[in-house]
């Protein structure tokens, strides 16, 4: 059954802008897509991702640290895991399984609507160009994408939303922000954005229409 509790609409201002997060919203990326076959051992896999190539470590590359530097830091800390560590960015494209079709379909429907479309993503500036080159729907944003690795800021730091608002002259209360990360949603709400929290059971098109959007 569809729940509408994932929608937060604090304002009666007309909605003019729709801002998409990418990973977990339009792109399906997970380290396990590569390492599951690599390790063929769930316990070892979870140990490696939980203690060595952690989300916190990966987030620093999203914040602008180079892949080379990130890799060297882990190699110094965990020399016994050299092969596994080097495999991370050598096989990054395998971790990017593909798009999330039902949400990309919504994005395509919005392309010719009256709403301005933006991207706000935590993504390394070195790996994002691969996604741009291989998935044509990114062109729908017409370059209006704020990438954390280029800004040296990552969500949920409020400053990255400020970069987006200042660069494109948009107001939070006139903007819908879509993300799968609860902490990012919380911060966006505090800044005045109308929010749609994507979960595995979300129907993005219905949630946007429930907000009164016509497309």
C-alpha positions as CSV (number, residue, x, y, z in Angstrom):
1,X,0.0,0.0,0.0
2,X,1.4,3.4,-0.9
3,X,2.2,5.7,2.0
4,X,2.3,9.5,1.5
5,X,4.3,10.1,4.7
6,X,7.5,10.4,2.6
7,X,6.2,13.8,1.3
8,X,7.0,17.0,3.2
9,X,5.4,20.2,1.9
10,X,5.8,23.1,4.3
11,X,4.8,25.9,2.0
12,X,2.0,27.2,-0.2
13,X,4.5,28.8,-2.7
14,X,4.1,27.6,-6.3
15,X,6.6,24.8,-7.1
16,X,9.0,25.9,-9.9
17,X,12.0,23.6,-9.4
18,X,12.7,19.9,-9.0
19,X,16.0,18.7,-7.7
20,X,17.2,15.2,-8.1
21,X,19.8,13.3,-6.1
22,X,21.3,10.6,-8.4
23,X,22.5,7.6,-6.5
24,X,19.5,5.6,-5.2
25,X,17.1,7.8,-7.2
26,X,18.1,7.5,-10.9
27,X,21.3,5.4,-10.6
28,X,21.7,2.0,-9.0
29,X,25.2,1.9,-7.5
30,X,26.4,-0.5,-4.8
31,X,29.9,-1.7,-4.0
32,X,28.5,-5.2,-3.4
33,X,27.7,-5.6,-7.2
34,X,31.4,-6.0,-7.7
35,X,32.7,-7.4,-4.4
36,X,30.0,-10.1,-4.0
37,X,31.5,-12.1,-6.9
38,X,35.0,-11.0,-6.0
39,X,35.0,-12.4,-2.5
40,X,32.3,-15.2,-2.9
41,X,32.3,-15.0,0.9
42,X,29.6,-12.8,2.6
43,X,31.4,-12.6,5.9
44,X,34.7,-11.4,4.3
45,X,32.7,-9.0,2.0
46,X,30.9,-7.4,5.0
47,X,34.1,-7.2,7.0
48,X,35.9,-5.4,4.1
49,X,33.1,-2.9,3.4
50,X,32.4,-2.4,7.1
51,X,36.0,-1.9,8.3
52,X,38.2,-1.1,5.4
53,X,36.6,0.4,2.2
54,X,33.9,2.0,4.3
55,X,31.1,4.4,3.3
56,X,32.9,7.1,5.3
57,X,36.1,6.5,3.3
58,X,34.3,6.6,0.0
59,X,32.5,9.8,1.0
60,X,35.8,11.6,1.1
61,X,36.3,10.9,-2.6
62,X,32.8,12.3,-3.1
63,X,34.1,15.4,-1.2
64,X,36.9,15.9,-3.7
65,X,39.8,13.8,-2.5
66,X,41.4,12.1,-5.5
67,X,40.8,8.3,-6.0
68,X,44.6,7.9,-6.0
69,X,44.9,9.6,-2.6
70,X,42.0,7.7,-1.1
71,X,43.5,4.4,-2.3
72,X,46.9,5.2,-0.9
73,X,45.5,6.1,2.5
74,X,43.9,2.6,2.7
75,X,47.0,0.9,1.4
76,X,49.0,2.5,4.2
77,X,46.5,1.5,6.8
78,X,45.7,-2.0,5.6
79,X,48.7,-3.3,3.5
80,X,47.5,-6.9,3.7
81,X,44.4,-6.0,1.7
82,X,46.2,-4.3,-1.2
83,X,44.7,-6.4,-3.9
84,X,41.1,-5.9,-2.6
85,X,41.6,-2.1,-2.1
86,X,43.1,-1.5,-5.5
87,X,40.1,-3.4,-7.0
88,X,37.7,-0.8,-5.7
89,X,38.2,2.0,-8.2
90,X,39.5,-0.4,-10.9
91,X,36.1,-2.0,-10.9
92,X,34.0,1.0,-10.1
93,X,31.9,0.8,-13.3
94,X,30.8,-2.7,-12.3
95,X,29.4,-1.2,-9.1
96,X,27.3,1.1,-11.2
97,X,24.7,-1.5,-12.3
98,X,22.5,0.9,-14.3
99,X,19.7,3.3,-14.1
100,X,16.5,3.0,-12.0
101,X,14.0,2.8,-14.9
102,X,10.8,3.9,-13.2
103,X,12.4,7.0,-11.8
104,X,14.2,7.8,-15.0
105,X,10.8,7.6,-16.8
106,X,9.5,10.3,-14.4
107,X,12.5,12.4,-15.2
108,X,11.8,12.0,-18.9
109,X,8.2,13.0,-18.4
110,X,9.4,16.2,-16.6
111,X,11.8,17.1,-19.3
112,X,9.3,19.2,-21.3
113,X,7.2,20.4,-18.3
114,X,7.2,23.9,-16.9
115,X,9.5,22.9,-14.0
116,X,13.3,23.6,-14.0
117,X,15.3,20.5,-13.3
118,X,18.5,20.3,-11.3
119,X,20.9,17.6,-10.0
120,X,22.5,17.7,-6.6
121,X,24.7,14.7,-6.1
122,X,27.4,13.3,-3.8
123,X,29.8,11.9,-6.5
124,X,33.5,12.0,-7.1
125,X,34.5,14.5,-9.8
126,X,36.6,11.7,-11.3
127,X,33.9,9.1,-11.7
128,X,30.9,11.2,-12.5
129,X,32.0,11.9,-16.1
130,X,31.6,8.2,-16.8
131,X,27.9,8.3,-15.8
132,X,27.4,11.5,-17.8
133,X,28.9,9.9,-20.9
134,X,27.0,6.6,-20.6
135,X,23.5,7.6,-19.5
136,X,21.8,10.0,-21.9
137,X,19.1,11.2,-19.4
138,X,21.7,13.3,-17.7
139,X,21.4,15.7,-20.7
140,X,17.9,16.5,-19.5
141,X,19.5,18.6,-16.7
142,X,21.3,20.8,-19.4
143,X,24.4,21.0,-17.2
144,X,22.5,22.3,-14.1
145,X,24.1,19.8,-11.8
146,X,26.0,20.4,-8.6
147,X,28.6,17.7,-8.0
148,X,30.0,17.4,-4.5
149,X,33.5,16.4,-5.7
150,X,33.7,19.6,-7.7
151,X,32.5,21.8,-4.9
152,X,34.5,20.0,-2.1
153,X,31.2,19.8,-0.2
154,X,29.0,16.9,0.4
155,X,25.4,16.4,1.6
156,X,24.2,16.7,4.3
157,X,26.3,19.9,4.7
158,X,23.7,22.7,4.2
159,X,26.4,24.7,2.3
160,X,26.0,22.4,-0.8
161,X,22.3,23.3,-1.1
162,X,23.3,27.0,-0.7
163,X,25.7,26.6,-3.7
164,X,22.8,25.2,-5.8
165,X,20.4,28.0,-4.7
166,X,22.9,30.8,-5.3
167,X,24.2,29.5,-8.6
168,X,20.8,29.1,-10.2
169,X,18.9,31.7,-8.3
170,X,16.3,29.4,-6.9
171,X,14.3,29.4,-3.6
172,X,14.0,26.4,-1.3
173,X,10.2,26.9,-0.7
174,X,9.6,26.8,-4.5
175,X,11.6,23.6,-4.9
176,X,11.0,19.9,-4.5
177,X,14.1,18.0,-3.4
178,X,14.2,14.2,-4.1
179,X,16.7,12.0,-2.2
180,X,17.0,8.4,-0.8
181,X,19.1,9.4,2.2
182,X,17.0,10.3,5.3
183,X,19.7,12.6,6.8
184,X,19.8,14.6,3.5
185,X,16.0,14.9,3.5
186,X,16.1,16.1,7.1
187,X,18.6,18.9,6.3
188,X,16.7,19.9,3.1
189,X,13.5,20.2,5.1
190,X,15.2,22.4,7.7
191,X,16.3,24.7,4.8
192,X,12.7,25.0,3.6
193,X,12.7,22.5,0.7
194,X,9.6,20.5,-0.2
195,X,10.9,16.9,0.1
196,X,10.3,13.5,-1.3
197,X,12.1,10.7,0.4
198,X,12.7,7.8,-2.0
199,X,12.4,4.4,-0.4
200,X,12.2,0.9,-2.0
201,X,8.4,1.2,-2.0
202,X,8.2,4.7,-3.4
203,X,6.2,5.6,-6.4
204,X,7.9,8.9,-7.5
205,X,5.4,9.9,-10.1
206,X,2.5,9.5,-7.6
207,X,4.4,11.4,-4.9
208,X,5.1,14.3,-7.2
209,X,1.5,14.4,-8.5
210,X,0.3,14.3,-4.8
211,X,2.2,17.6,-4.4
212,X,0.1,19.1,-7.1
213,X,2.7,18.9,-9.9
214,X,1.4,18.7,-13.5
215,X,3.5,17.0,-16.1
